[in-house]
Amino acid sequence: RLANGSTTCSGNVELLHKGTWGLLCDYLWDLPAANALCQHLDCGVALLIPDGQSFGKGNGSVWNGTFSCEKNGSHLRGCPVSVLGPDECPPGKDARVVCSGEQQKRGRLVNGTTCSGRVEVRHGDMWGRLCSSHWNIQAASVLCHQLNCGYAKSIQTEGHFLDGDGLVWRDAFHCEGTESCLWDCTQVTLGNPTCSAREAATVICSGNPGLAESLRLSGGESRCDGRVEISLYGMWSRVLDDDWDIKDGHVVCRQLQCGIAKKAYYLPRSERGMGLVGLRSVQCAGNETHLMLCKTSLSHTVPTGVAEDVGVICSGELLCKRNRTFPGRKIRLVNGTKRCAGRVEVFHDGIWGTICDDNWDLSDANVVCKQLGCGHAIKAFVSAHYGEGSGQIWLDDVNCTGAEPDLWACPSRAWGQHNCQHKEDAGVLCS
């Protein structure tokens, strides 16, 4: 196991031997060994072996061995160890690691279309199918939503998308249907019966909802708040309700990948619309993945009686969604070993440029990682750790709190103003 880390996928390497957990003292501990452990723990790949006592000293017991264990199925066997006294492991020889994290698990649809097919998930570097007997419409809807494919229309596909043999996982996902990612659901593996590759889970999703084409929030400060409008038959229409509540708002926010509803409200009389009415009397349970799955009344005329335009304020965009984009500005990590590590570069005024490391710290790095959908920051690098960039240096003296939605919301010098050279280019390593 990994102990004392900031996540379940980082910390001191501890080994259970003769009923006691103790630190692993490994003279040969290196990234390949760490990588094998990360994959064994379903924690992705090894990113870093931290210096010193990053995660404390452990509980006193120390086991000496090497992590060159034989693999028997999914279990490690043949790991000879010997007992050491608490002070007999030389400094720097105790094993510790920061793995990339459980978000390395992925889901995909195979052998169909972008939004339909056989369900496969990845553990470590291996893709496998799921059993249809462990699969239900709630879990399927979460996966569809995660893949930007709307909601699950059917999991009964009569054998379509199934061919050949392949690895089959025993995982069962117990979802409510409201989660933003499949990995947010309760996941059970032990005790589940296996199945054949021909009994694998499948799904047909409703298709890419074209988020900004089927539902939108207008007149607010961002795309995640404002008046609710729906596109029916190619025309934007109003949504009217006399019983609009937070449960209805949750469904709107979920469909737009804007988190959860913080407030559901009626628009003031002065802001009410005069156009076509698309929906009237929306009644949601709150766990639906799409507004049209709620009880609704379709109407194309201004109704008689009292009904008001409705609005919602959502908590904001979900991290499960990939790289957020902003008109004219983008951000990327360059020269790292993977997408979520590297030199920070920003695209502004049509040019990619770097960021100076003056005052660069974990709070700044956290904003970059969050903006890129890369989890949280493990380390903020200075002095061109990932190599020197060239050309423009866009930002200097960046001073984020860590809560900002993007890097350009943080205090800094004006764009292009700096006193730096490229030997001071900033970098980040994300979880």
N, C-alpha and C positions, 0 to 999 in steps of 0.2 A: 504494500500500500504506500501512498504518499501522505505524509503527515506534516502538519504545521504550516502548510502553504496557504496562500490567499484564495486559492480555488481548489476544487477536488482533483485537479490535474496538475498540481505543482506541490513541491515540498521535499522533505527528507525521504529517502527510500528506506522503508522499514520492512523487515522480514519476520514472519511468524515462524518460530523454531522452538520446538518442545514447549508449546503453549505460551511463549513469551514473545511480544513484539520488541524488536531491537533494531538499531541503526545498522545498515549494511555498510561495512568497511570494505571498499573494493579498490585495490591498487591499480586495476586496469580500467576503471570506470571512464567511459568516453561517450561521445555522441551516438555511435552505433549501438552500444549497449543500452544507453538511455532511450534511444528510438524504439528498441525492441520492447522495453518496459512500457513506454507510452502506448504502443499499439496493443500490448497485452491488456492494459487497463482501459481500452477503448477511449484513449485520450489523444488520439491523433498522432502527431509526430513530435519529436523532441526539438525544442527551439533553443534551449540555453541550459548550460550547467552553471548555476550561479556561483559566485565567489564566496569564500568565508562561511560563516555560520548564518546564512541568510534566513534559515528557518529554525534557528535555535539548536539546542544540543540533544534533543530527544529525551527519552525517559531513563537513560542510564545503561541499558543493555546494549551490547555491541556484538554483532555477528560478523565474522570475517569470511569472505567468499568472493567468487567472481560471478558476474551476471552473464554466464554463458550456458544457461540452462537449456535442456532439451525440451522441445515442445511436443506434447502428446495431445493431439486434438487442440482444444482451446486452453488446456491447462499446461503449466510449466512443471517439468519433472527433472530429476537429476541435477539438483543444485546443491552440491556439497558445501557445507558451511562448518565453521568451527567457532567456539566461543572465545571472546576477548574480554579483558577487563575494560571498564568504562574509559580508562585513560590510555588504552593501548593502540588506538587508531590515530595515526599521525594526522596532523592538521591538513585538511584539503583532500584526504583520502576517503572521507565519508561520502557516500553517493547521494546526490540530490539532482533534481531536474525540474525544469519548467516545460510542460508539454503544451501543445497548441490548443488542447481543450476538446470537450465533447462536441463542440459545433463542427468538428471535422466529419461527424456523421452527416450523411446527406441522403436525400430521397430523390427519386427520379421515376419517370414513366418510360417504359421500353416497349418497342415492337408495335407502337400505335401511332398516334399523332402527338403534337406538343402537349395536348391536354387530355390524352387518354392512353391507356396502355397497361402493361404489367407493372405492378409496384415493386420497386427494388430499393433497398437501403444499403448504405455502406458502413461497414465496421472496419476501422483501420484502413487498409488499402484494398479491401475485398468487397465486391457488390454481391448481394444475395436477394432472393425472393422472400416474400412473407406468405404464410399460410392463409388461405381464404377463410378457414374456420376461426382464425384469430382476428379477422378484419371486419370492421363495421362501417356504417355510413358516416358516423361522427368522425372517426379517424380519417376516413377518405376525404371528407370535407376540409379537414385541417390541412391535409397534404395538398389538395387542389388550391386552397387559398395561399399556402406557402409558395406554390409554384406559379402564382399569379394566374391561375386558371379558374377563378370563380369558386363554385361549390360543387359537391359531388351529386351528379344526377343519378348514377347507378353504379352498383358494384356487382350486379348480376349480368355478366357479359357473355354468358353461354360459351365459355371456352375461347373466345376471341383473345388475341394477344399472347396466347400461350403456345410456345413451341420449344422443342429441345429439352435438354436437361440443364441443370444449374444448381448452384449452392442455394439452400433454403435455410433461412434463419428461423428460430423458434420465437422470436420477439412478438409480443402482443402489446399494442398501444391502446390504453384505456383513456379515451378523450371525451371531453364534454362537447366538443365541437366549436368551442369559443377560443381555443388556444391559437397563438400566432404561428407556432412551429410544431411539427410532429414531436420534436424532442422535449417540448413543454408538457406533453402528456405523460401520465404514469406509464412506465415501461416495465413489463414483466417477461422474464425469459425462462427461469427455472420452473420445471414441472409441466411446461407446455408440451403437448404431443407434437411430433414432427409430421410432415406431410410430403407428398411427392411434388416434383416440379410442375406437374400437371394440375395440381390443386392450389396453385399460387393465387395470391390476391391481385385483383385488377380494379380499375375504376374508369368511368367516363365522367370527366368534369364538364361543367357547363360551358367552358371555354373562357378565353381571356375576356374579362368583363370590360376591358378598355376603360379602366377606372374613370378617367376624365370624360368618357363618352356616355356612360350609363347613369352615373350619379355624380353630383358635384356639390360643393359648398361654395357659395358666391358671396362677395361683399365683405368677407372677413379679412383678417390680417395675414392669413396663410391659407393654403389649400385645405387645412384641417379645421377650419371653423367658418361659420357663416350660414346663410339661408340654404335650406335643402332644396335642390332641384333635380329632377329626374328626366332622362331623355327617353321618350317613348315614340316609336315610329319616326325617329329622326328629328324630333323637335323637343327643345328644352321646355319643361313644364313645371308648374308650381306643385308643392306638396302642402296640402291643407289638412288641419286636424284640430279637433276640439278636445282631444285627450292625449296630447303629445307628452311623453315622459322619458325618463332617463333610459329605460329599456329600449325604446325605439331609437334613441340616440346611440346606444351601444352598437346596434346593428349597422347603423350608418357609418360609424367610425371604423368598425371592423371591416366592412366592405371596402372602404377607401384606404385600408391599411394605415389608419391614423390612431391606433391604440384604442383606448376606451373613452366613453363620453364623460367629460367633466361637468357639463351643463347642457340640459335640453331646455329650450326656451321658445316663446312666441315672439315674433317680430313686432315692434311698435307699429301703430296704425300708419304712421307716416312712411314706413318702409315696406308696406304690403305691396305685393305685385298686382298687376292687372291682366296678366296674360293667361294662357291656357292652364287648366288644372290637370295634372297628370295622375296624382294619387290623392285620395281623401280617406280619412279614418284608418290610419295605420295602427294595428295592434300587434306588437311583437312580444314574444316571451322574453327576449333579450339574448338568447343563445343562437339565434339564426345567423347564418353566414352571409345572407343576402337579403336586402329589403323586400324583394318580391317573394320571399319565402314566408313573410309575415302575412297575417290576415289583412287584406287591403281592399279598398273600394276604388275601382278605376273610374275616372270622370274626366271628360274633356270640355266641360262647361263650368262657368262660375256657379257654384251651388247656391241654393237659397238657404237661409238659416245661418247660424253663427259658426264660422270655421276660420281659423287664422293661419297665416303663413308661419312655418316653423323653422327653427335653426338649431344648431348644435355646436358646442365647443369641444373638440377632441383633445386627448392628451398629447398627441403628436405622432410622428411617423415611427413605425416599429423597426427595431434593429434587424429583424429577420429579413427585411427588405434590403436588397443589395444597394450599392453605391447611390446615394442621393445626388441629383444633379441640379445645378442652379444656372440660370441663363448667363453665359459668358464666363463662368467660373467652375473649375473642376479641381480635384485634388487626387494625387496618386503617390504611391511609394515605389521607388526606383532602386535597382541594383541590390535588392535583398534576395534571400533564398526562396521566398514565396510572396504571394500577393499582399500579405499583411505584415511585411517588414521591409524597411528600406529607407532611402533618403526621401524626405518630404519635398514634393514639388507641387506647385500650384499653377493652374492655367488662368491667366488674367490678361485682358486686352489682347487676346489672340496669341499669347506667348507663354510657354512653360518656364517657370523660374523656381529658385530654391528659397529657403528660409534660413535666416541667421540664427545661430545658437545662443545669442545673448538672452539670458533669463529663461532658456528653454528647459522645461521640467516635465514631470509626469502629468501635471494638470493640463498642460498644452498638448502633450502626446495623447492623453485620454480623449480629447475632443477629436483629434485626427482619426484615432481608431474607431470611435463611435460613428463618426461621419462616414467612414468607409465600410461600416458593417463588419468590423474586425474585432468586436469585443472590447476589452479594456487594455490599457497600456501596461506592458510589463517593464519596459525600460525606455527612457528618453535618451537618445544618443547625441553627443556633441562632436565637434572637431572632425566633421566629415567621416564618421565611422563607416558609412556605406559608400565612401568615395566622394570626390569633389564633383559638383555639377559644373555647368558652364553657362555663360550668358547672364541673364537677368537674376538679381536677388530681389524677391518681391517684398518680403516682410522681415521686420527686425523688432526686437523688444516685445515679442508676443507674450501676453500675460493673461492667460485664460484662468477661469475658476475651475474648469472641468465640466461645467454644466451646460455650456453653450452648445447650440445645435450644429454649428460649423465653425471652422477656424476663423473665418472673416467676421464672426460676431464677437471675437475677443479683442480687447484693447491691444493696440500695437502702434508703431509709427505709421505714417501714411504709406500707401502703396508705392514701392520703389525707393523709399528713403531708408538708408542704412549706412553703417560705418564698418562694413564687414568685407571679407574675402571668402572665396568658395572653400577655403580650408576650415571655415566655421559653419558649414552646412549642417543643418539639423536632421536627425533621423529618429525613427521609432521602431520598436518591436511590439506588436500587438498580440493579444491572447488568441 
